[in-house]
Amino acid sequence: MNIFRLFGDLSHIASLFILLYSIEQKKEVSGISLKTQILYVVVFVTRYLDLFTTYISLYNTLMKLLFIGTSVSVVYLMTNKYRKSIQEDLDTFPIRFLIGASSVLALLTTHKYSFREILWAFSLWLESVAIIPQLFILQKTGEAENLTTHYIFALGLYRALYIPNWVYRYYFEAKFDYVSVLAGIVQTAIYSDFFYIYYKKVLQGKKFSLPV
């Protein structure tokens, strides 16, 4: 554990609770991509298959349960309690391409060809692109509620903080996972335009909107 991972995990937790709070406050899920949320369920389920077979620490176990539980809760709320407010006409990005590309990259970059290692690499690559359907909705609407943008920012910040985490681990623990670093760089790059607009708009008290 180091400060970068700690703040990364806190940012991730914050993003999930911001999203849940936003949904319950508005009593709807307009502007939120169901496809992105389903992809995150796939990410955490495939990454944490070892939950009941491998014990690392109490912290690690609680984080795994939290990420799976909250992700499933969001999808449940969207598909049951607030299903009528899903914007299916906007949430149209073809996620089969994201799943397919992540599968190919997992096979090319896995540390070894075992079932769990391939799924681990797959989850990292899929997580790096899972936000694309959500950003696609923002691109189509041109604006978003501030709570939604806070959620996206916290989610992007979490993965960005994992890059210095791996740099730290390389220098101080002699550990380096190139798949995690590469996937983190890809994910941060995908967020780059959003980060810039978030800084220029939301952090200055304005509503998030894309430039015309």
N, C-alpha and C positions, 0 to 999 in steps of 0.2 A: 504494500500500500504506500502511495506517495500522494502529495498534495494535488497533483494533476488528475490522478484517477479519482481521488475523493471528490474534488469539485466537479469532475466529469459526471460521476454517479449522482451527485446532488442536482446537477443541471438536468440530468435525465429524469430523475424523480420529479423535479419541479415541472418539467414539460408534461408529464403524464397527469399530474394533479391539476395543472392549469387547464388541460383539455377536459378533464372530467368536470371541473368547476364551471368551465365555459358552457358545456352541454347542459348541465343542470340549471345554470342560471338563466340561459336563454330558452330552455325547454324545447330545444330543437337542435338539429345538426347541419343546418344549411351552411355551406362554405367549407365543410369538412369532408375529406375524401374517404369513403368507405373502403376503397381499394387500397389506399395507403395503410389503413388500420388493419385490414386483413393480412397484408404483407408483413406487418410487424408481428402479428400473431405467428405467422409461419416462421419468421426470423427467430423468435425466442423459443418456440417449441423445438425447432431443429437444432438450435444451439445448446439448449439445456436438457437434452435427452438423458444426460448423466445425473440429473437431479437426485434420483433415488438410488443411484448405484455408486456415486463417488462423492465423498464428503471432503471439502477443502477447509471451510470455516463456517461459523454461524453467519457471519456477514455475507459471505458468498451465497449461502443457501437462501437467506432472506431476500437478497437482491434478485435471485433467479425467480423465486416465488412471486415477488412484487411485480417484476416486469411481465411475467406470463399472466398473472392475475389481472393487472390493470389493463393490459392489452385486450384480453378476452372480454373484460367488462365493457370497454369502449365499443367493441364490435357488437356485444349483446344489446347495449343501449341503442345503438344505431339501427340494428336490424329488428328490434322489438318495440321498445318504448317510444322511440322517436322516428320510426321508419318512414312515416308520411312526409317528413321534412328532408329526406335524402334527395339531393339534386342529381338524379341519374342522368339528366340531359347534359350535365357539366362534367360528371365523373366518368369520362369516357376513354381515358388513356388505356391502351392495350397492354395490360400487365404481363401477358404471356411472353412478351419480348424481354421484359425485365427478369422474369423467372428463367427463361431460356438462356439469356446471356450470363446470368449468375451461375447457372448449372455448368456451362462450358468453362467459365473462369475457375470454378471450384475444382473441376477435373484437371485443369492446367496448372493450378497453383497449390493444390493440397500438399501438405508435408509428407503424407504417405497415403497409399490407396487402401484405406480402411473405411468402413461405413461411417463411423463417428467423425473421422478427420475430414472426409469429403463434405459431410453435413455441416461441420464447423466452418469450413471455408465457404460453403454455399451461403450460410447465414450471414457471414461478414459481407460478402459481395451483394447479397440481396438487401441488406440493411443500408448499404451505401447508396442504393438507388430507390429505396422504398418511398422516399418523400416525393418522387417525381410526379405521381398522380395528384398529390396535394398542390404542388407548385403549378401543375397544369391547370388546375381549377383557378388558382390566383391569376394565371396568365389570361384565362378566358373571361373572368369577371373584372379584372383590373383593379380590384380592391378587396379588403378583408377587414373583419372586426379586429380590434387591437388584441383582444384575448387570444384569437386564433394566431395572430402573428407572434405574440409572446410565446405561445406553445411551439411554433416552428423554430423560433430563434433559440429557445432553450434546448430543443432537440438537436439543432445543428451545433450548438456550442458544446454539448456533451461529447459529440464525436470528435470535434476539433481538439478538445482538451486531451483526448486519448492519444493524439500524435506526440505531444511532448511527454506524455506518460511513457510511451515506448522508447523515446529517446533517453529519458531518465533511467529506465530499466536496462537499457543497453550499456550505459556508462557506469551505473552503480550496482547492477545485478548481473551483468553479462548475459542478459536475455534479450532476444530480438525476434519478433514475429513479423516477417516482411508482408504477410498477407493482411494482417491487421493494419499495418502502416499504409500500404497501398490502398486498401479499401477506405481507410480514414481520409486519405488525401483526395480520393475520388469524391467521397461524400462532401467534404469541405468545399471542394471546387464547385460542386452542384449548388451548394448553398451561397456561393460568393455574391451573386447578384442580389439575392434576397437580403443578405447581411448588409450590403451597401444601402439598399433602399430602406431597410429597417432603421439603420443609423440616421439616414437623412430625413426620414419621415416620423416614425413612431417615437424615437428617442428625443425628438424635438417637439413632441406634443401634437403632432399631426396625425391624421388618419392614414393608414397604409394605402398607397395607391401607386400603380405602375405609371411610369412616364408615358405620355402619348406620343 
